[in-house]
């Protein structure tokens, strides 16, 4: 196994900077996901780790050794691609054992390892089949098996589930997570799907325009996004972010958005700067209440029941907000309602920079 360090890694294609001074340390045995929209540089970063793309500037080190000029084979990495990259004329068993045959390992060793890996991935009964006779999920497991059998220092995954349907993606990411828990091999995973990244990763590196915006555990990037970009990218539905105005009076501090003003706890309000700030809040911290002094008046716009929870869009003159309600809530669009924001989960961002304000003295 190996730790992987990216130190000021930059990749230029002519005048286009695809990756810009990327800094990332992936610990030995850690599962880290590069997450971001198309064109953010995540696959280019993965390809540089693999040795499939040359580094324009900076260093890539594995176990402290500089690997910039080493081939993928010399780096001891195994890559699982989006399109599986199986040999169509070879059986499942031959596909899994192909790299061992290239290394001229003894036939009995190859047979034993192929059998062991196939059983691990529930492919033992398919060893004599060709790839065209398999489902998409089975083909992906064969691609995983071909990577696993090499016993590399680092696994690299390039959006391996993008060609699978939704139900199969959920099952496959559970299999990947279980496989990593069993093997404990350093792994780097690339995806644009934030739910996928959050569910399988030890840490997530969110990328934007060739740079890493934030690195943290799934809990950290969800609860304490360091910028409005991360706040909007992580979470479904995404965090509501308002460009309102702070109002200070003898009664306390409030944040006005259109015709409504949300109270801000003194422990937070007293620390807020005089410069313009944006307010962020997640749906689970927006509570629909009976009314009176406990909430601000809104109207119900849209009700979306999805089984275990219901998402309710609420609006007023000047804004809309989403609330997550447990269960199949029976609410009527057009009806009046009141909402209360959980003061301990209000996040404030500097409007000019978009960065989270560190107000201290509280948990995320």
PyMOL commands that set and color helices and strands:
alter all, ss='L'
color gray80, all
select helices_A, chain A and resi 42-50+72-75+92-96+98-102+107-120+124-126+131-133+136-148+166-183+194-200+218-223+228-233+266-269+283-285+292-294+343-345
alter helices_A, ss='H'
color red, helices_A
select strands_A, chain A and resi 4-13+16-26+31-35+57-62+65-66+77-80+154-158+186-191+203-208+211-216+240-242+245-249+252-257+260-264+277-281+286-289+296-305+309-316+319-326+336-341+347-350
alter strands_A, ss='S'
color yellow, strands_A
deselect
rebuild
show_as cartoon
